[in-house]
Amino acid sequence: MPWSLDAKVHANAPQSRQGHVAAAIDDKIFVWGGYSVLENGHVEFCGKEMCVYNMTADSWSLDTPRENGPATRTGASMVSAWGDMLIAFGGFVSNATSPHSSDVFFYDTTRKSWLDVEKVGCPTRSPSPENGGVKIHVVGVPPTPRDKHTACMYKNKMIVFGGWGPNPNGCIPHESYDEDILNHRLGWNNEVHVLDLSRLHENEVTWSKPVIKGKAPAPRAAHSMCVFGNKGVVFGGRTKNGRRNDTYVLNFDTWEWSGPLVYKGNECPPERSWHSATKVHENSLFVFGGLGKDAPHQGAGMSLGDAWTLNLDTMTWKAIEKPAIATAARLWHTCIDAPGSGQVIIFGGTERLDMQTCSYRLLRYKYSVPRLSFLCLDTISQRAKLLCNAQCLPPHLIKQLNIRVSSRPVSPFSRNYPSRPTCIVC
């Protein structure tokens, strides 16, 4: 079966949650933030720890950064950059006077520490010795506070789109913002902001707002955005007029929008927000779950458990067999592609916003057979004789072997081999 729910009870598994963020570096998935609904109906924001799932070792661990890291939050975004850095932006902060955030934070996965951040015009303090005395200087005008936006990496830039929060234009009406009539001074936007990371090695990053061309999508939040080449593909989300199932494309080189794209064929997913969308092939988008079109405010009973793929070459949708798992339907979860393995890993989420969240158990969907290179590395990493003669491989393959061998003796993606390698490729 293409769908599976982990039966293993993991030590150090994080608490179940929704509204969290996740990003992958090498064979690890980093999960941060979110909240849980307890049995008594109370909302509990998750702790500041960084939860790390090792895809090779099939195990969880918890990194506990220093206390002066970012406040716990939901609806933020997080991307990976430069091989060992996580960048988190925005979100809804618990117990804050102004709960919507426009702050950006940097997590060093090597030091397991949040770096100090200095914004122009804000008081400075000495950088913590825990992160090597590093302080990131943030210059430029940041986006206005928001949550339920999206962020992605293209080259040396983090690109932020949309979200929910205060009017970016103050009290002035603008086509980039739709106010919610039920929540005055809050609404949806369709702005694009860029955080330039080209000088991150010099401990400086810069916010800017590019000049956008073309017809932009309606202001929205709780949508998805994935990178395909030099383009960002935006699907669905919640707008002033309801949930959507439209697709737009933003060219990151020309900053021009295209869309809504015209679908072909007879199949199309229903409107949704709080879903996940993941790149699974060079031209294929995998969409799972979310909150349906006709859901009431709290989404009671309207979470979706369906999955679809969109072929961006032919612009045709294909419905995927639904998982025969009672807890599969969910919204505000995360979905990460496990590189080379031919499967995506889904974590967290909830069936209803006013109910307890889904289990911490991982839901997997196998969309393809593993790549031959993946299977070969898996075999080499678990056979000592082959491993000790692997120095002739290219450096990038040796790096992947080192990651596998240092992580675990057995891979969850293939058969178990009896011989345990005892040497690490140098």
C-alpha positions as CSV (number, residue, x, y, z in Angstrom):
1,M,0.0,0.0,0.0
2,P,1.3,3.5,-0.8
3,W,0.1,4.9,2.5
4,S,1.4,3.9,6.0
5,L,1.1,5.1,9.5
6,D,4.1,4.4,11.8
7,A,3.4,1.8,14.4
8,K,6.6,2.3,16.2
9,V,6.5,4.2,19.6
10,H,9.5,6.6,19.4
11,A,11.5,7.6,22.3
12,N,11.8,11.4,22.5
13,A,8.9,11.9,20.1
14,P,7.5,15.4,20.2
15,Q,4.0,16.2,21.5
16,S,1.3,16.2,18.9
17,R,0.7,19.6,17.4
18,Q,-0.8,21.7,14.7
19,G,0.2,25.1,13.2
20,H,3.9,24.1,13.5
21,V,6.6,24.5,10.8
22,A,9.1,22.0,9.4
23,A,12.1,22.0,7.2
24,A,14.7,19.4,6.0
25,I,18.5,19.5,6.0
26,D,20.2,16.3,4.7
27,D,18.4,13.4,6.3
28,K,16.8,15.3,9.2
29,I,13.5,17.0,9.5
30,F,13.4,19.9,12.0
31,V,10.0,20.7,13.6
32,W,9.3,23.8,15.6
33,G,6.4,25.6,17.2
34,G,2.7,25.0,17.0
35,Y,0.1,24.2,19.6
36,S,-2.0,21.4,21.0
37,V,-5.6,21.3,22.2
38,L,-5.8,19.4,25.5
39,E,-8.5,17.1,26.7
40,N,-10.1,19.9,28.7
41,G,-10.2,22.1,25.6
42,H,-7.4,24.4,26.7
43,V,-4.8,25.5,24.1
44,E,-1.2,24.8,25.0
45,F,1.6,26.3,22.9
46,C,4.4,23.9,22.3
47,G,7.8,24.5,23.9
48,K,10.8,26.2,22.4
49,E,12.7,23.0,21.7
50,M,13.6,22.0,18.2
51,C,12.3,18.5,17.4
52,V,14.5,16.6,15.0
53,Y,13.5,13.5,13.1
54,N,16.3,11.5,11.6
55,M,15.0,9.9,8.4
56,T,17.9,7.5,8.2
57,A,17.8,6.4,11.8
58,D,14.0,6.5,12.0
59,S,14.4,8.3,15.4
60,W,13.5,11.5,17.2
61,S,15.6,13.8,19.3
62,L,15.0,17.1,21.0
63,D,17.4,20.0,20.8
64,T,16.9,22.5,23.7
65,P,18.2,25.9,22.7
66,R,19.1,28.7,25.2
67,E,16.2,30.5,26.8
68,N,16.5,33.8,24.9
69,G,15.4,32.2,21.6
70,P,12.1,33.3,19.9
71,A,8.9,33.0,21.8
72,T,6.7,30.0,21.0
73,R,4.3,30.6,18.1
74,T,2.0,29.2,15.4
75,G,1.5,29.9,11.8
76,A,5.2,30.9,11.2
77,S,7.3,29.9,8.3
78,M,10.7,28.1,8.3
79,V,13.2,27.4,5.5
80,S,16.6,25.8,5.3
81,A,19.6,27.6,3.9
82,W,23.4,27.3,3.5
83,G,23.4,23.6,4.5
84,D,23.1,24.1,8.3
85,M,20.9,27.1,8.9
86,L,17.1,27.4,9.6
87,I,15.4,30.7,9.1
88,A,12.0,31.3,10.8
89,F,9.8,34.3,10.1
90,G,6.6,35.8,11.5
91,G,3.8,33.8,13.2
92,F,1.3,34.3,15.9
93,V,2.9,34.6,19.3
94,S,1.2,33.4,22.5
95,N,0.6,35.9,25.4
96,A,1.9,38.9,23.4
97,T,0.5,42.4,23.4
98,S,0.8,42.4,19.6
99,P,0.5,38.7,18.7
100,H,1.3,38.9,15.0
101,S,5.1,38.9,14.4
102,S,7.4,40.3,11.8
103,D,10.6,39.1,13.4
104,V,13.1,36.8,11.6
105,F,15.2,34.2,13.5
106,F,18.2,32.1,12.6
107,Y,18.8,28.6,14.0
108,D,22.3,27.1,13.7
109,T,21.7,23.3,13.5
110,T,25.4,22.6,14.1
111,R,25.6,24.6,17.3
112,K,22.0,23.8,18.1
113,S,21.4,27.4,19.0
114,W,19.4,30.4,17.9
115,L,21.7,33.2,16.8
116,D,21.4,36.7,18.2
117,V,19.6,39.1,15.8
118,E,20.0,42.9,15.7
119,K,17.5,45.1,13.9
120,V,18.3,48.6,12.8
121,G,17.0,51.1,15.4
122,C,16.7,48.5,18.2
123,P,18.9,48.3,21.3
124,T,21.9,46.0,21.0
125,R,23.4,43.6,23.4
126,S,26.5,41.5,23.4
127,P,26.1,38.3,21.4
128,S,25.9,35.1,23.4
129,P,29.1,33.0,23.6
130,E,26.8,29.9,23.2
131,N,26.6,30.6,19.5
132,G,30.2,31.6,19.0
133,G,29.6,35.3,19.5
134,V,27.7,35.6,16.2
135,K,25.1,38.3,15.8
136,I,23.0,38.7,12.6
137,H,22.3,42.3,11.5
138,V,18.9,42.7,9.8
139,V,18.6,45.8,7.6
140,G,15.9,47.1,5.3
141,V,12.1,47.3,5.9
142,P,10.7,44.0,7.0
143,P,7.2,42.8,6.1
144,T,4.4,43.8,8.4
145,P,3.4,41.4,11.1
146,R,1.6,38.3,9.8
147,D,1.0,34.6,10.2
148,K,-0.3,31.8,7.9
149,H,2.0,33.1,5.1
150,T,4.4,31.1,3.1
151,A,8.2,31.3,2.6
152,C,10.6,29.5,0.3
153,M,14.2,29.6,-0.8
154,Y,15.4,30.6,-4.3
155,K,19.2,30.9,-4.8
156,N,20.3,33.2,-1.9
157,K,16.9,34.7,-1.2
158,M,14.0,33.8,1.2
159,I,10.8,34.9,-0.5
160,V,7.7,35.5,1.6
161,F,4.2,35.7,0.2
162,G,0.8,36.6,1.6
163,G,-0.5,35.9,5.1
164,W,-2.9,37.2,7.7
165,G,-2.4,40.2,9.9
166,P,-2.7,44.0,10.2
167,N,-3.1,46.2,7.0
168,P,0.4,46.6,5.5
169,N,-0.7,50.1,4.3
170,G,-1.9,51.3,7.7
171,C,-5.5,52.6,7.4
172,I,-5.3,53.2,3.7
173,P,-7.3,50.8,1.5
174,H,-5.1,49.0,-1.1
175,E,-5.5,46.2,-3.6
176,S,-2.9,44.2,-1.8
177,Y,-5.0,43.9,1.3
178,D,-8.6,42.6,2.0
179,E,-9.9,43.3,5.5
180,D,-12.0,40.7,7.3
181,I,-15.3,42.2,8.2
182,L,-15.5,40.1,11.3
183,N,-12.0,41.0,12.5
184,H,-11.5,44.8,11.9
185,R,-7.9,45.9,11.4
186,L,-6.9,42.3,10.4
187,G,-7.1,40.7,7.0
188,W,-5.4,39.0,4.1
189,N,-2.6,40.3,1.9
190,N,-0.8,39.3,-1.3
191,E,2.5,41.1,-0.8
192,V,5.9,39.7,-1.8
193,H,8.9,40.4,0.3
194,V,12.5,39.2,-0.1
195,L,15.2,38.5,2.5
196,D,18.6,38.7,0.8
197,L,21.0,36.2,2.4
198,S,24.0,36.8,0.1
199,R,25.9,38.5,3.0
200,L,24.8,36.0,5.6
201,H,28.5,34.9,5.8
202,E,29.2,38.5,6.9
203,N,26.4,38.3,9.5
204,E,24.1,40.7,7.6
205,V,20.8,40.1,5.8
206,T,18.6,42.6,4.0
207,W,14.8,42.9,3.5
208,S,13.4,44.4,0.3
209,K,10.1,44.5,-1.6
210,P,10.4,43.9,-5.4
211,V,8.3,45.6,-8.0
212,I,5.7,43.0,-9.0
213,K,4.3,42.6,-12.5
214,G,1.3,40.8,-13.8
215,K,-2.0,39.9,-12.2
216,A,-1.4,38.9,-8.6
217,P,-3.5,36.3,-6.8
218,A,-6.2,37.6,-4.5
219,P,-4.9,38.4,-1.0
220,R,-4.8,35.1,0.9
221,A,-3.5,33.1,3.8
222,A,-3.1,29.4,4.8
223,H,-2.1,28.7,1.2
224,S,0.9,26.8,-0.1
225,M,4.0,27.8,-2.2
226,C,6.6,25.4,-3.8
227,V,9.7,26.2,-5.8
228,F,10.0,24.7,-9.3
229,G,13.1,26.0,-11.0
230,N,13.0,29.7,-11.0
231,K,9.2,29.8,-10.2
232,G,7.1,29.7,-7.1
233,V,3.8,27.8,-7.5
234,V,1.0,29.0,-5.2
235,F,-2.1,26.9,-4.7
236,G,-5.3,27.4,-2.8
237,G,-5.7,29.2,0.5
238,R,-8.3,31.4,2.3
239,T,-9.3,34.7,0.8
240,K,-12.0,37.2,1.8
241,N,-14.4,35.4,-0.5
242,G,-13.7,31.9,0.7
243,R,-11.3,29.1,0.2
244,R,-9.7,28.6,-3.3
245,N,-8.3,25.9,-5.5
246,D,-6.6,28.2,-8.0
247,T,-2.9,28.0,-9.0
248,Y,-0.6,31.0,-9.7
249,V,3.1,31.1,-10.7
250,L,5.6,33.8,-9.7
251,N,8.7,34.1,-11.7
252,F,11.5,34.8,-9.2
253,D,13.8,36.3,-11.9
254,T,11.3,38.8,-13.5
255,W,8.9,39.1,-10.5
256,E,5.9,38.6,-12.8
257,W,2.8,36.7,-11.9
258,S,1.0,34.2,-14.2
259,G,-2.4,32.9,-13.5
260,P,-4.8,31.7,-12.6
261,L,-3.5,28.7,-14.6
262,V,-6.1,26.8,-16.6
263,Y,-6.6,23.2,-15.6
264,K,-7.1,20.5,-18.3
265,G,-8.9,17.2,-17.9
266,N,-12.0,16.3,-15.8
267,E,-10.4,16.1,-12.4
268,C,-9.7,19.0,-10.0
269,P,-9.3,19.1,-6.2
270,P,-12.0,21.0,-4.2
271,E,-11.2,24.3,-2.6
272,R,-9.1,24.3,0.5
273,S,-6.8,26.1,3.0
274,W,-4.4,24.8,5.6
275,H,-3.3,22.0,3.3
276,S,0.2,21.0,2.4
277,A,1.8,21.0,-1.1
278,T,5.2,19.3,-1.8
279,K,7.3,19.0,-4.9
280,V,7.7,15.3,-5.6
281,H,9.0,15.3,-9.1
282,E,10.6,18.0,-11.4
283,N,7.1,18.8,-12.7
284,S,4.7,17.4,-10.1
285,L,3.0,18.9,-7.1
286,F,1.6,16.7,-4.3
287,V,-1.3,18.3,-2.4
288,F,-2.7,16.7,0.8
289,G,-5.5,17.5,3.3
290,G,-6.6,20.9,4.4
291,L,-9.8,22.6,5.4
292,G,-12.7,22.3,2.9
293,K,-14.7,25.0,1.2
294,D,-17.9,24.8,3.2
295,A,-16.3,24.4,6.7
296,P,-17.7,26.6,9.4
297,H,-15.4,28.9,11.5
298,Q,-13.9,26.1,13.6
299,G,-13.8,23.6,10.7
300,A,-15.8,21.0,12.6
301,G,-15.8,17.7,10.6
302,M,-14.6,19.4,7.4
303,S,-10.9,18.5,7.3
304,L,-9.9,16.7,4.1
305,G,-8.1,13.4,3.8
306,D,-7.7,13.4,0.0
307,A,-4.5,13.7,-2.0
308,W,-3.8,15.0,-5.5
309,T,-0.9,15.5,-7.9
310,L,-0.7,18.3,-10.4
311,N,1.4,17.8,-13.5
312,L,2.7,21.3,-14.3
313,D,3.6,20.4,-17.9
314,T,0.1,19.2,-18.8
315,M,-1.8,21.1,-16.1
316,T,-3.8,18.0,-15.3
317,W,-4.8,16.8,-11.8
318,K,-4.8,13.2,-10.7
319,A,-6.7,12.0,-7.6
320,I,-4.7,9.6,-5.4
321,E,-6.2,6.8,-3.5
322,K,-7.2,8.0,-0.1
323,P,-5.4,6.4,2.9
324,A,-7.4,3.8,4.7
325,I,-6.4,5.2,8.0
326,A,-8.9,6.7,10.4
327,T,-6.7,9.6,11.5
328,A,-5.6,10.5,7.9
329,A,-7.9,13.5,7.4
330,R,-6.1,16.6,8.8
331,L,-5.3,20.2,8.4
332,W,-2.4,22.6,9.4
333,H,0.1,19.7,9.2
334,T,3.5,19.6,7.5
335,C,4.6,17.4,4.6
336,I,8.3,16.9,3.7
337,D,9.8,15.0,0.8
338,A,12.4,12.4,2.0
339,P,15.1,12.9,-0.6
340,G,15.6,9.9,-2.9
341,S,13.3,7.6,-1.0
342,G,10.3,8.2,-3.2
343,Q,8.1,9.1,-0.2
344,V,6.8,12.1,1.7
345,I,6.5,12.3,5.5
346,I,3.5,14.0,7.0
347,F,3.5,15.1,10.7
348,G,0.9,16.6,13.0
349,G,-2.2,18.5,12.1
350,T,-5.7,18.1,13.4
351,E,-9.1,16.8,12.2
352,R,-10.8,19.8,13.8
353,L,-9.4,23.0,15.1
354,D,-11.4,22.7,18.3
355,M,-10.3,19.2,19.1
356,Q,-7.2,17.3,20.2
357,T,-4.5,17.2,17.5
358,C,-3.4,14.2,15.5
359,S,-0.9,11.8,16.8
360,Y,2.8,12.4,16.6
361,R,3.0,9.2,14.6
362,L,4.2,9.9,11.1
363,L,2.0,9.3,8.0
364,R,3.9,8.3,4.9
365,Y,2.9,8.3,1.2
366,K,5.1,6.4,-1.3
367,Y,4.8,8.2,-4.6
368,S,7.6,6.5,-6.4
369,V,10.2,3.7,-6.1
370,P,13.4,4.9,-4.5
371,R,16.1,6.2,-6.8
372,L,18.8,3.8,-7.8
373,S,21.4,6.0,-6.3
374,F,19.5,6.0,-3.0
375,L,19.3,2.2,-2.9
376,C,23.0,1.9,-3.8
377,L,24.1,4.2,-1.0
378,D,21.8,2.4,1.3
379,T,23.4,-0.9,0.5
380,I,27.0,0.4,0.7
381,S,26.3,2.1,4.0
382,Q,25.3,-1.2,5.6
383,R,28.0,-3.5,4.2
384,A,31.4,-3.0,5.9
385,K,33.4,-4.4,3.0
386,L,31.8,-2.1,0.4
387,L,32.0,0.9,2.8
388,C,35.7,0.6,3.4
389,N,36.4,0.7,-0.3
390,A,34.1,3.7,-1.0
391,Q,36.8,6.4,-1.0
392,C,36.8,6.4,-4.8
393,L,33.3,7.9,-4.8
394,P,32.8,11.6,-5.5
395,P,32.9,13.9,-2.5
396,H,29.1,14.5,-2.4
397,L,28.4,10.8,-2.3
398,I,31.0,10.3,0.5
399,K,29.2,13.0,2.5
400,Q,25.9,11.2,2.1
401,L,27.5,7.9,3.2
402,N,29.0,9.6,6.3
403,I,25.5,10.9,7.2
404,R,24.0,7.4,6.8
405,V,26.7,5.5,8.7
406,S,26.7,8.0,11.6
407,S,22.9,7.9,11.9
408,R,22.0,4.3,12.1
409,P,22.7,0.7,11.2
410,V,19.5,0.0,9.3
411,S,17.4,2.0,6.9
412,P,13.6,2.2,7.1
413,F,13.4,2.3,3.3
414,S,14.9,-1.1,2.4
415,R,15.6,-4.5,3.8
416,N,17.7,-5.1,6.9
417,Y,21.2,-6.3,6.3
418,P,23.0,-8.5,8.8
419,S,26.5,-7.0,8.6
420,R,27.1,-3.8,10.5
421,P,29.7,-1.5,9.1
422,T,32.4,-0.4,11.5
423,C,34.2,2.3,9.6
424,I,33.3,5.7,8.5
425,V,34.3,7.0,5.0
426,C,36.9,9.7,5.4
